[in-house]
Amino acid sequence: LALVADLYPVERRGVPLGVVSAVQEIGSVLGPLFGAVVLSVADWRFIFVVNLVVGLVLAVALRRLAGDRSPPPGRFDWPGAVLLLVTLVAGALVFVRPPPLLRDLTWGAAFVPFAGDGRWLTPVGAVAIVAGALFLARTLTAGRPLVDLRGWAAIARDADLTGALLLAAALSGVILAFATADPRIEVFSDRGLWYLLGAAVAAVAFAFHLRRAEAPIIPTGALSRTPAWGSLAVSFFVGAALIAALIDIPIFARTTVYPDSQLMAALVLVRFLVALPVGAVLGGYLTHRLPAGVVTAIGMACAAVGFVWMSTWHLETLEQGSATLPLVICGFGFGLALAPVNAAVLAATDHEVHGLATATVVVARMVGMLIGISALTTVGLRRYYAEQSDMPVVQDVCDGKSRCKEFTLLLKEAGIAQEHTVFLGAAVCAVIAGVLALVLFRTAATRALDTGTLLRAGG
């Protein structure tokens, strides 16, 4: 988004501060709803297919916006195109395994393994593997291949793939430390210390790499000022809190009032998401008039109030109109914090790295969402199993039966306790983000930034 904004300066069109942030968050509004619609008509795996198509469309769109830098026209690589098509079709059949084909007496033989029970040890799997190998050979030997793999090595160096992998390894270790725990008995995995040790080694290697690389993924000194790296810390905790709303509000709805409808549960989240772009627009407006730390802290205070309020919900709360208020307050608070966080990083970085700086803020928020959902879910599940351990035996509740309404109600109450724990954890993350913003954004001269500069950041 920062690239597109730089290509098409929007300050000439008189767009108010914060509108770009609001437009970006429309995806947050539509995404969960679209996912719920997909789940109502197809398997959850189909969502990955949709994301693949969307990613390809965005890649083509960005290429067109950035200008066509393709090599001079020449003979189209038809052999490579055919091999790629065969690889994709055969690979899709291996993954999907359409039931009509599996039941067919003729076509079903293509899905019978040569040996063992592996999907790839079948005729259709063999076709996918062979076609993929031939396509790879074609791209490495053709004069003008369909995909220029030979040029990817230079691109990987320019994009600092080594640095990206080291950063990914550091983050993965932290996530695995929580995600591999057994929440019935622990919050932190027995192997968590080893994962954290690996993450620490990768982080040190990443820091060393940034100092030695010719073109590091993050230029040396680009984020050295306090508001610059502080915006990453604030964005991290904003993401950790935000993911709790996006994931656990629909889960709460499924647990209580909509146990049979993913779509209706997602519609509950709309009350939260609709307020988010409204807050983003107002946050952009206030950033010109108040310090960025104050605006961010106000937004995170609203989010924390909303989460604490949600932690008092019970089985019938979502059936009441009053449940809308904490959802709107929480969503509005998150939106309010978007523009000032970006303004802080822009005010503390040079113009040449503005695109990288704002993109790093977004990445920090995504990382916070990943680590936040791992940690908060683990803590929440620990509470769930603790509640279950205090429950009476099902036969005692159901007069000797294996299941009854009374015991189902007890399970739902244990699930609600889990969600309450997650909401309180998210409130803590929101408070931390607000406090960090007040402390770290004190020297950010955000009110001196012109509207065009902020808009080009893309929110």
C-alpha positions in Angstrom: 0.0 0.0 0.0 2.9 2.3 0.7 4.3 1.6 -2.7 0.9 2.3 -4.4 0.5 5.5 -2.5 4.0 6.7 -3.5 3.2 6.0 -7.1 -0.1 7.9 -6.9 0.3 10.8 -4.5 -3.1 11.2 -2.8 -2.5 14.6 -1.1 -3.3 16.2 -4.5 -6.8 14.7 -4.3 -7.6 16.3 -0.9 -8.2 13.0 1.0 -8.6 13.6 4.7 -6.0 12.2 7.2 -6.8 8.7 8.2 -9.0 7.8 5.2 -6.3 5.5 3.8 -6.1 3.7 7.2 -9.8 3.3 7.1 -9.8 1.9 3.6 -7.1 -0.7 4.6 -9.2 -1.8 7.5 -12.2 -2.6 5.2 -10.4 -5.9 4.5 -10.6 -6.6 8.2 -14.4 -6.0 8.0 -15.0 -8.1 5.0 -12.5 -10.9 5.6 -14.2 -12.7 8.6 -17.6 -12.4 6.9 -16.3 -13.8 3.7 -14.6 -16.6 5.5 -17.9 -17.5 7.3 -19.7 -17.5 4.0 -17.1 -19.8 2.5 -17.5 -22.2 5.5 -21.2 -22.3 5.1 -21.0 -23.7 1.5 -17.6 -25.4 1.4 -14.9 -27.1 3.4 -12.4 -25.0 5.3 -9.6 -26.0 3.0 -11.3 -24.0 0.2 -10.3 -20.8 2.0 -6.7 -21.5 1.2 -7.6 -21.8 -2.5 -9.4 -18.4 -2.3 -6.4 -16.8 -0.7 -4.1 -18.3 -3.4 -6.3 -16.7 -6.1 -6.4 -13.4 -4.3 -2.7 -13.4 -3.9 -2.1 -14.0 -7.6 -4.6 -11.2 -8.5 -2.8 -8.8 -6.2 0.6 -9.7 -7.6 -0.6 -9.0 -11.1 -2.2 -5.7 -10.0 0.9 -4.5 -8.2 3.0 -5.4 -11.2 0.7 -3.3 -13.4 0.7 -0.4 -11.0 4.5 -0.5 -10.7 5.0 -0.6 -14.5 5.7 -3.5 -16.7 9.4 -4.4 -16.4 9.1 -7.7 -18.3 11.8 -8.7 -20.8 11.3 -7.8 -24.5 8.6 -9.7 -26.3 9.5 -13.0 -27.7 8.2 -16.5 -28.3 5.8 -17.6 -25.6 6.9 -20.5 -23.5 4.1 -22.9 -24.4 5.9 -26.1 -23.2 6.5 -24.4 -19.8 2.9 -23.3 -19.6 1.6 -26.8 -20.4 3.9 -28.4 -17.8 2.8 -25.8 -15.2 -0.9 -26.5 -16.0 -0.4 -30.2 -15.7 1.4 -29.8 -12.4 -1.2 -27.6 -10.9 -4.2 -29.7 -12.0 -2.6 -33.0 -11.0 -1.4 -31.5 -7.7 -4.9 -30.1 -7.0 -6.4 -33.6 -7.6 -3.9 -35.1 -5.2 -4.9 -32.6 -2.5 -8.7 -32.5 -3.1 -9.3 -36.1 -4.2 -12.8 -35.4 -5.6 -15.3 -38.1 -4.3 -16.9 -38.6 -7.7 -13.5 -39.5 -9.2 -12.6 -41.7 -6.3 -15.9 -43.7 -6.7 -15.5 -44.0 -10.5 -14.4 -47.5 -11.6 -12.1 -46.1 -14.3 -10.8 -42.8 -12.9 -10.6 -44.1 -9.4 -7.6 -46.3 -10.3 -5.6 -43.1 -10.7 -5.9 -42.6 -6.9 -4.8 -46.1 -5.9 -1.3 -46.1 -4.4 1.5 -48.2 -6.0 2.6 -49.1 -2.5 1.7 -48.0 1.0 -1.0 -45.4 1.5 0.7 -42.1 0.5 -1.3 -39.8 -1.8 1.8 -39.0 -3.9 2.4 -42.7 -4.5 -0.5 -42.8 -6.9 -0.7 -42.4 -10.7 -2.0 -38.9 -10.4 0.6 -38.1 -7.8 3.3 -39.4 -10.0 2.1 -37.2 -12.9 2.2 -34.2 -10.6 5.8 -35.0 -9.5 7.1 -35.7 -13.0 5.4 -32.6 -14.5 6.7 -30.5 -11.7 10.3 -31.8 -12.2 10.1 -31.2 -16.0 8.7 -27.7 -15.4 11.6 -26.9 -13.1 14.1 -28.2 -15.7 12.4 -26.1 -18.4 12.6 -22.9 -16.4 16.3 -23.4 -15.8 17.2 -24.2 -19.4 14.8 -22.2 -21.6 15.9 -19.1 -23.3 12.8 -17.1 -22.2 11.1 -19.3 -19.6 7.6 -18.8 -18.3 9.1 -18.2 -14.8 12.6 -16.8 -14.5 14.0 -18.9 -11.7 17.5 -18.0 -12.7 16.8 -14.4 -11.9 15.3 -15.2 -8.5 18.8 -15.6 -7.0 19.6 -12.0 -7.5 16.1 -11.0 -6.3 16.7 -13.1 -3.1 19.9 -11.2 -2.5 18.4 -7.8 -3.1 15.4 -8.7 -0.8 17.7 -10.2 1.9 16.2 -13.6 2.0 18.8 -14.7 4.6 17.7 -12.0 7.0 14.0 -12.8 6.4 14.6 -16.5 7.2 16.6 -15.6 10.4 13.8 -13.3 11.5 11.2 -16.0 10.8 13.2 -18.5 12.8 13.3 -16.2 15.8 9.6 -15.6 15.7 8.8 -19.3 15.1 10.6 -20.3 18.3 8.6 -18.0 20.4 5.3 -19.2 18.9 6.2 -22.9 19.2 7.1 -22.4 22.9 3.4 -21.7 23.6 1.7 -23.6 20.7 3.3 -27.0 21.6 2.2 -26.9 25.3 -0.5 -29.2 26.6 -3.0 -26.8 28.0 -4.5 -29.5 30.2 -1.4 -29.5 32.4 0.7 -26.5 31.5 0.8 -23.1 29.9 4.4 -23.4 28.7 5.7 -26.4 26.7 8.3 -28.7 28.3 10.4 -28.0 25.1 9.7 -24.3 25.3 13.1 -23.4 26.7 14.7 -25.1 23.7 12.5 -23.3 21.3 13.2 -20.0 23.0 16.9 -20.7 23.0 16.7 -21.4 19.2 14.7 -18.1 18.8 17.4 -16.2 20.8 20.2 -17.7 18.6 18.3 -16.7 15.5 17.7 -13.2 16.8 21.4 -12.7 17.6 22.3 -14.0 14.2 19.7 -11.7 12.6 21.2 -8.7 14.4 24.7 -9.6 13.4 23.5 -10.2 9.8 22.0 -6.7 9.7 25.3 -5.2 10.5 27.3 -7.2 7.9 24.9 -7.5 5.0 25.4 -5.2 2.0 21.6 -4.7 1.5 19.9 -5.8 4.8 16.2 -6.2 5.0 16.2 -3.4 7.5 18.9 -0.7 6.8 21.3 0.0 9.6 20.0 2.9 11.7 16.7 3.2 9.9 14.7 2.6 13.1 17.2 3.7 15.6 15.2 6.7 17.0 13.0 5.9 20.0 9.6 6.7 18.4 10.6 4.5 15.4 11.4 1.3 17.2 8.8 2.2 19.8 6.1 2.1 17.1 7.1 -1.5 16.5 6.7 -2.4 20.1 3.3 -0.6 20.3 2.1 -2.3 17.1 3.1 -5.7 18.4 0.9 -5.4 21.5 -1.9 -3.9 19.5 -1.8 -7.0 17.2 -1.7 -9.3 20.2 -4.9 -7.7 21.6 -6.6 -7.4 18.2 -6.4 -11.1 17.3 -8.3 -11.9 20.5 -11.2 -9.9 19.2 -11.1 -11.3 15.7 -10.9 -14.9 16.8 -12.6 -15.2 20.2 -15.7 -13.0 19.7 -17.0 -15.4 17.0 -15.9 -18.4 19.1 -17.9 -16.9 22.1 -20.9 -16.5 19.8 -20.6 -20.2 18.6 -20.3 -21.4 22.2 -23.4 -19.5 23.4 -26.2 -18.3 21.1 -25.1 -19.6 17.6 -23.8 -23.1 18.1 -24.9 -24.2 14.6 -24.1 -21.2 12.4 -20.6 -19.9 11.7 -22.1 -17.1 9.6 -24.3 -15.8 12.4 -21.3 -15.9 14.8 -19.2 -13.9 12.3 -22.0 -11.3 12.0 -21.6 -10.6 15.7 -18.0 -9.5 14.9 -19.4 -6.9 12.5 -20.4 -4.8 15.4 -16.8 -4.6 16.4 -15.4 -4.2 12.8 -17.7 -1.5 11.6 -16.5 0.8 14.3 -12.8 0.2 13.4 -12.6 2.3 10.2 -14.6 5.1 11.9 -11.9 5.2 14.6 -9.2 5.2 12.0 -10.6 8.3 10.3 -11.0 10.1 13.7 -7.5 9.0 14.8 -6.0 10.5 11.7 -7.8 13.8 12.4 -6.7 13.9 16.0 -3.1 13.1 15.2 -2.7 16.7 13.8 -4.1 18.1 17.0 -2.9 15.9 19.9 0.4 14.0 20.6 0.5 10.6 18.9 1.0 8.9 22.3 -2.1 10.5 23.8 -4.3 9.4 20.8 -2.9 5.9 20.9 -3.4 5.6 24.6 -7.0 6.8 24.4 -7.7 4.2 21.7 -6.1 1.4 23.7 -7.9 2.5 26.8 -11.2 2.1 24.9 -10.1 -1.3 23.7 -9.2 -2.4 27.2 -12.6 -1.2 28.5 -14.3 -3.2 25.8 -12.4 -6.4 26.6 -12.9 -6.1 30.3 -16.6 -5.6 29.7 -16.7 -8.7 27.4 -15.1 -10.7 30.2 -18.3 -10.3 32.1 -20.5 -11.8 29.4 -22.6 -14.9 30.2 -24.6 -17.4 28.1 -27.4 -15.0 27.1 -25.5 -11.7 26.8 -25.3 -11.7 23.0 -29.0 -11.9 22.7 -29.3 -8.5 24.4 -28.8 -5.2 22.7 -26.4 -4.0 25.4 -23.7 -6.4 24.0 -23.2 -4.1 21.1 -21.7 -1.3 23.2 -18.5 -3.0 24.3 -18.0 -4.4 20.8 -18.3 -0.9 19.3 -16.1 0.7 22.0 -13.4 -1.9 21.5 -13.4 -1.7 17.6 -13.4 2.1 17.7 -10.4 2.1 20.1 -8.3 -0.1 17.8 -9.1 2.1 14.8 -8.2 5.2 16.8 -4.7 3.9 17.3 -3.8 3.1 13.7 -2.9 6.6 12.3 -0.9 7.8 15.3 1.3 4.7 15.4 2.1 5.2 11.7 2.6 8.9 12.3 5.1 8.2 15.0 7.3 6.0 12.8 7.1 8.5 9.9 8.2 11.4 12.1 11.2 9.4 13.4 12.5 8.0 10.1 14.0 9.5 6.9 11.8 9.9 3.9 13.9 7.3 2.0 12.8 4.5 4.3 9.2 5.6 4.9 7.8 2.7 2.9 9.9 0.2 4.8 9.2 1.8 8.1 5.4 1.7 7.8 5.5 -1.8 6.3 7.6 -2.9 9.4 4.9 -1.5 11.7 2.3 -3.7 9.9 4.6 -6.7 10.1 5.0 -6.1 13.8 1.3 -6.0 14.2 1.0 -9.3 12.3 3.7 -10.9 14.5 1.9 -9.7 17.6 -1.2 -11.4 16.3 0.6 -14.7 15.7 2.4 -14.7 19.1 -0.7 -13.3 20.9 -3.1 -16.0 19.6 -0.6 -18.7 20.6 0.0 -17.4 24.1 -3.6 -16.2 24.9 -5.2 -19.4 23.5 -2.8 -21.5 25.6 -3.7 -19.6 28.7 -7.4 -19.7 27.9 -7.3 -23.5 27.3 -5.5 -23.9 30.6 -8.4 -22.2 32.3 -10.8 -24.3 30.4 -9.3 -27.6 31.5 -9.0 -26.2 35.1 -12.7 -25.6 35.0 -13.3 -29.1 33.6 -11.3 -30.7 36.4 -13.8 -29.2 38.9 -16.8 -30.5 37.1 -18.8 -33.5 38.4 -18.7 -36.8 36.5 -21.2 -36.8 33.6 -23.0 -39.8 35.0 -23.7 -38.0 38.2 -25.2 -35.0 36.4 -27.1 -37.0 33.9 -28.4 -39.8 36.1 -26.2 -42.5 34.6 -26.5 -41.2 31.0 -23.5 -40.2 28.8 -24.8 -36.8 27.9 -27.6 -34.4 28.9 -28.5 -30.7 28.7 -27.3 -30.0 32.2 -23.8 -31.4 31.4 -23.7 -29.6 28.1 -24.5 -26.4 30.0 -21.5 -27.1 32.3 -19.2 -27.5 29.3 -20.4 -24.3 27.8 -19.7 -22.5 31.0 -16.2 -23.9 31.0 -15.8 -22.6 27.4 -17.0 -19.2 28.5 -14.4 -19.1 31.3 -11.8 -19.8 28.6 -13.0 -16.8 26.5 -13.1 -14.6 29.6 -9.5 -15.4 30.3 -8.5 -14.5 26.7 -10.5 -11.2 26.8 -8.7 -10.2 30.0 -5.3 -11.1 28.5 -6.2 -9.0 25.5 -7.1 -6.1 27.8 -3.7 -6.4 29.4 -2.0 -6.3 26.0 -4.0 -3.2 25.1 -3.0 -1.4 28.3 0.7 -2.3 27.7 0.4 -0.8 24.2 -1.2 2.4 25.5 1.5 2.9 28.2 4.3 2.2 25.7 2.8 4.8 23.4 2.7 7.5 26.1 6.4 6.8 27.0 7.9 6.1 23.6 6.1 8.6 21.4 6.9 11.7 23.6 9.5 13.0 21.1 7.6 12.2 18.0 6.8 15.4 16.1 3.7 14.0 14.4 1.8 17.2 14.3 4.4 18.7 12.0 3.9 16.0 9.4 1.9 17.1 6.3 -1.2 15.1 5.3 0.3 13.8 2.1 3.3 12.2 3.9 1.0 10.4 6.4 -1.4 9.3 3.6 1.5 7.8 1.6 2.2 5.6 4.6 -0.9 3.7 3.8 -2.0 3.2 7.4 
